[in-house]
Each structure stands twice: as C-alpha cells, then as structure tokens.
Amino acid sequence: MKNVIITGASTGIGKVTAITFANNGYKVFLVARSKDKLQAVADQIILEGGVAEVIVTDLSDMNSINSLIKNVTDKVDSINAIINIAGIWHSKDNVYADLDFSDFSQKVILDTYTVGFTAPTLIVHGLLPLMQRNSKIINLSGTFKGGAKGWLPYYASKRAIEDLTIGLSQELSGRGIQVNCVSPSDTATESYAKHFPQYVDEAIEPEKIAEKIFELCAENNQTTGKVIVMKKGEEPFEGFHS
C-alpha cells in the first residue's frame, strides 16, 4: 500500500485531498492540530473502506514538527507522496487581510511563515530518506490578483513555497522525485464560506484542487518544477508567482 502524508488534513482542501487519496488505495497520514477534526476525517475514510492514521501536529512548533517526522519514520519504510497544504490566513473569527503590515503581531507573522514555509521545508528534509524514485512532493500556494497589500505574511509564505518547489525539483531531479506546486484562486472551503459568504459562488471547488493534486501524484506523471494555477471556470495553467 502506498503512503501519503497530508498536512492541513482536518478541513478544506486538505480534508478533500485526504479522502481522494484514501479512496484510491493510499494509506493516508492525516496531519493537523485538531485531534477531533482529524479523527472525524479518519473515521469517514475508514467507514468508506480506506486506511488512515491521525498524527496531531502543531506545525508552528519545531518540537511538534520533529515529533511528526520521527512518528512517520518509525511507522513506515517508504513514503510515496508528501502534500503540504496547511497554511494560516485567518484565526477563528478574523481574516488576516486588509491590514497594514505594522498591525500584524509578531506571533501571526512567525506562525504564518512557520506553518506555510518552514514546516513544509523541514518535513520534506526529514522524510526525504524514505522517498524513492517517482515519489512526489506537492506544495500548495495561492493566487494574488491584488498583490501583497493587506496580507503580506501570507503572500510572502506562498511566494516562498513556490520558490522552494522550484529549488527542490532541481535538487531532487537526479533522484527521480517530482516536485510541483498547485496554486488555487479563492477556494470554496468551509473557512472561505464563513469569512467570505458573498464570494463563495465565485470560488473554485476544493474537489477540483484535490483532483489536480492526485493527478500530479500518479506514478507515471513525470511533471516536475511546475506551479499550476487553478481558477473557477478556467483550465489549469502554469503561473509562477501569479
């Protein structure tokens, strides 16, 4: 059975992606902070005949990241895909947007960078010894039609993950490991519907994102070093730093 690690798997794109992979025969390691939400996803996967394991992880904390790496390394001999979806763009009640950069707290800035960039970097670094030829790494970015103004930390974390994608694809080309990034526009997740109900009908469905991620992880798919932009009603296209 193939193994896949998915961060941000408790809700939204991560949850849908986890279910997609489980439905296609992967053992899915579900990674996020909320034990209850992760367990609900795992229960759904198992009920539908899939295999899932919950690994509660705070991706803003280095010790927790290292614990995740050790946990996975102790459990499996190989990993077929790492999918870094977790990111920070809102709290429970507020969106980190339309803010002057000086109004962001240091904690929000650091957590946004750590979850969105440092954690994916360290997870790949720590689990790379378990990855064989034709393994896949997928990172999640995002489009910014209006540029960085108003949500600079999130913008910077997503631009950095695209650069990491390109760098890793070059670094790992000799090992036959493919590395790509999916960059969706506004996506109709639960959180997006909560914070932007007026725009949810214009947003792309998370299932479309999950399908593209799964397609890029097909064993015979040799695509690497690409940033794939996805928008509702449009065909996916390459768009580095779109």
C-alpha positions as CSV (number, residue, x, y, z in Angstrom):
1,M,0.0,0.0,0.0
2,K,1.3,3.5,-0.9
3,N,1.8,6.0,1.9
4,V,0.9,9.7,1.7
5,I,1.4,12.5,4.3
6,I,-1.1,15.3,4.1
7,T,-0.8,18.4,6.2
8,G,-3.9,20.6,6.9
9,A,-5.9,17.4,6.6
10,S,-8.6,18.3,9.1
11,T,-10.6,20.7,6.9
12,G,-10.9,22.2,3.5
13,I,-8.6,21.3,0.6
14,G,-6.6,19.0,2.9
15,K,-9.6,17.0,4.0
16,V,-10.9,16.6,0.5
17,T,-7.4,15.6,-0.8
18,A,-7.0,13.0,2.0
19,I,-10.3,11.4,1.1
20,T,-9.4,11.4,-2.6
21,F,-6.1,9.6,-1.9
22,A,-7.7,7.1,0.6
23,N,-10.4,6.3,-2.0
24,N,-7.6,5.4,-4.4
25,G,-5.9,2.9,-2.2
26,Y,-3.4,5.1,-0.3
27,K,-2.7,4.9,3.4
28,V,-3.2,8.5,4.5
29,F,-1.4,10.1,7.4
30,L,-3.6,13.0,8.5
31,V,-1.7,15.9,9.9
32,A,-3.2,19.0,11.6
33,R,-3.7,20.5,15.1
34,S,-7.2,19.4,15.9
35,K,-7.4,15.8,17.1
36,D,-11.2,15.8,17.0
37,K,-11.4,17.1,13.4
38,L,-8.7,14.8,12.2
39,Q,-10.4,11.8,13.8
40,A,-13.6,12.7,12.1
41,V,-11.8,12.6,8.7
42,A,-10.1,9.3,9.6
43,D,-13.5,7.8,10.7
44,Q,-15.0,8.8,7.4
45,I,-12.2,7.3,5.4
46,I,-12.3,4.1,7.4
47,L,-16.1,3.9,7.1
48,E,-15.6,4.1,3.3
49,G,-13.1,1.2,3.4
50,G,-9.9,3.3,3.4
51,V,-6.9,3.4,5.7
52,A,-5.9,6.5,7.7
53,E,-3.9,7.4,10.7
54,V,-4.1,10.6,12.7
55,I,-0.9,12.5,13.7
56,V,-1.8,15.5,15.7
57,T,0.9,18.2,15.0
58,D,1.3,21.9,15.7
59,L,3.1,23.0,12.6
60,S,4.1,26.3,14.2
61,D,6.2,24.4,16.8
62,M,9.6,22.9,16.0
63,N,9.3,20.1,18.6
64,S,6.0,19.1,17.2
65,I,7.3,19.0,13.6
66,N,10.3,16.9,14.7
67,S,7.9,14.6,16.5
68,L,5.8,14.2,13.3
69,I,9.0,13.2,11.4
70,K,10.0,10.7,14.0
71,N,6.5,9.3,14.2
72,V,6.3,8.7,10.5
73,T,9.8,7.3,10.2
74,D,9.1,4.8,13.0
75,K,5.9,3.6,11.3
76,V,6.8,3.2,7.6
77,D,9.8,2.3,5.4
78,S,8.8,4.4,2.4
79,I,6.6,7.4,1.5
80,N,5.1,7.9,-1.9
81,A,3.9,11.4,-1.5
82,I,4.2,14.4,0.8
83,I,1.4,17.0,0.3
84,N,1.9,20.3,2.1
85,I,-1.4,22.1,2.3
86,A,-1.5,23.7,5.8
87,G,-1.4,27.4,5.9
88,I,-2.5,30.4,8.0
89,W,-4.7,33.1,6.6
90,H,-7.3,33.5,9.4
91,S,-8.0,33.0,13.1
92,K,-11.2,31.6,14.4
93,D,-13.0,34.9,14.0
94,N,-10.9,37.1,11.8
95,V,-9.2,37.1,8.4
96,Y,-5.5,38.2,8.3
97,A,-6.3,40.6,5.4
98,D,-6.8,44.3,4.7
99,L,-4.2,45.0,7.4
100,D,-1.2,47.3,7.4
101,F,1.9,45.3,7.8
102,S,2.7,47.1,11.1
103,D,-0.6,45.9,12.5
104,F,0.3,42.2,12.3
105,S,1.5,40.8,15.6
106,Q,4.9,39.1,15.6
107,K,3.2,35.8,16.5
108,V,0.9,35.9,13.5
109,I,3.9,36.7,11.2
110,L,6.1,34.0,12.6
111,D,3.3,31.4,12.7
112,T,2.3,32.2,9.1
113,Y,5.9,31.7,7.9
114,T,6.5,28.6,10.0
115,V,3.3,26.8,9.1
116,G,3.4,27.9,5.4
117,F,7.1,27.6,4.6
118,T,9.4,26.3,7.4
119,A,7.3,23.3,8.3
120,P,7.0,22.0,4.7
121,T,10.7,22.5,4.3
122,L,11.6,20.6,7.4
123,I,9.0,17.8,6.7
124,V,10.5,17.2,3.3
125,H,14.0,17.4,4.7
126,G,13.2,14.9,7.5
127,L,11.3,12.4,5.4
128,L,13.4,12.5,2.2
129,P,15.3,9.4,3.2
130,L,12.0,7.5,2.9
131,M,11.3,8.7,-0.6
132,Q,12.1,6.5,-3.6
133,R,12.2,7.2,-7.3
134,N,8.9,8.5,-8.6
135,S,7.8,9.7,-5.2
136,K,6.0,13.1,-5.3
137,I,6.1,16.3,-3.3
138,I,3.2,18.7,-3.8
139,N,3.0,22.2,-2.2
140,L,0.0,24.5,-2.1
141,S,0.4,28.1,-3.0
142,G,-2.3,30.7,-3.9
143,T,-3.0,33.4,-6.4
144,F,-2.9,37.1,-5.5
145,K,-4.7,39.2,-8.1
146,G,-4.4,42.2,-5.9
147,G,-0.8,41.6,-4.9
148,A,0.6,41.6,-1.4
149,K,-1.1,44.6,0.1
150,G,-3.2,43.8,3.1
151,W,-1.9,40.3,3.8
152,L,1.8,40.4,3.4
153,P,2.8,37.5,5.7
154,Y,0.5,35.0,3.9
155,Y,1.6,36.4,0.5
156,A,5.3,36.0,1.4
157,S,4.8,32.5,2.7
158,K,3.1,31.4,-0.5
159,R,5.7,33.0,-2.8
160,A,8.4,31.3,-0.7
161,I,6.8,27.9,-1.1
162,E,6.8,28.3,-4.9
163,D,10.5,29.1,-4.8
164,L,11.0,26.0,-2.6
165,T,9.1,23.9,-5.1
166,I,11.4,25.0,-8.0
167,G,14.5,24.6,-5.9
168,L,13.5,21.1,-4.7
169,S,12.6,20.0,-8.2
170,Q,16.1,20.9,-9.3
171,E,17.8,19.4,-6.2
172,L,15.9,16.1,-6.5
173,S,15.8,15.6,-10.3
174,G,18.7,13.2,-10.1
175,R,16.8,11.0,-7.7
176,G,13.7,10.9,-9.9
177,I,11.5,12.6,-7.3
178,Q,8.9,15.0,-8.8
179,V,8.1,18.3,-7.0
180,N,5.2,20.6,-8.0
181,C,3.0,23.3,-6.6
182,V,-0.7,23.9,-7.0
183,S,-1.8,27.5,-6.8
184,P,-5.6,27.9,-6.5
185,S,-7.5,31.1,-6.5
186,D,-10.2,31.6,-3.9
187,T,-11.5,28.1,-3.0
188,A,-14.9,27.3,-1.6
189,T,-13.8,25.7,1.7
190,E,-15.7,25.8,5.0
191,S,-13.5,28.7,6.2
192,Y,-13.8,30.7,3.0
193,A,-17.6,30.3,3.1
194,K,-17.6,31.5,6.7
195,H,-15.4,34.6,6.1
196,F,-16.5,35.4,2.5
197,P,-20.0,34.1,2.0
198,Q,-20.7,36.8,-0.6
199,Y,-18.0,35.4,-2.9
200,V,-18.3,31.7,-2.3
201,D,-20.2,31.1,-5.6
202,E,-17.3,32.5,-7.5
203,A,-14.7,30.3,-5.8
204,I,-13.3,27.0,-7.2
205,E,-14.4,23.8,-5.6
206,P,-11.8,22.1,-3.3
207,E,-12.6,18.8,-5.1
208,K,-11.0,20.3,-8.3
209,I,-7.8,21.1,-6.4
210,A,-7.7,17.6,-4.9
211,E,-8.2,16.0,-8.3
212,K,-5.2,18.0,-9.7
213,I,-3.0,17.1,-6.8
214,F,-3.9,13.4,-7.2
215,E,-3.2,13.6,-11.0
216,L,0.3,15.1,-10.3
217,C,1.0,12.2,-7.9
218,A,0.3,9.5,-10.5
219,E,3.3,7.2,-10.6
220,N,3.8,7.7,-14.4
221,N,3.4,11.5,-14.2
222,Q,6.8,13.0,-14.6
223,T,5.8,16.6,-14.4
224,T,8.2,18.5,-12.1
225,G,9.2,22.0,-11.2
226,K,5.8,23.5,-12.2
227,V,3.4,25.9,-10.4
228,I,-0.1,25.1,-11.6
229,V,-2.7,27.9,-11.3
230,M,-6.3,26.9,-10.9
231,K,-9.3,29.2,-11.2
232,K,-13.0,28.5,-11.4
233,G,-14.2,28.1,-14.9
234,E,-10.7,28.0,-16.4
235,E,-8.3,25.3,-17.5
236,P,-5.3,24.9,-15.2
237,F,-2.2,26.8,-16.4
238,E,1.4,27.3,-15.4
239,G,1.9,30.6,-13.5
240,F,4.9,31.1,-11.3
241,H,4.3,33.9,-8.7
242,S,0.8,34.6,-10.3
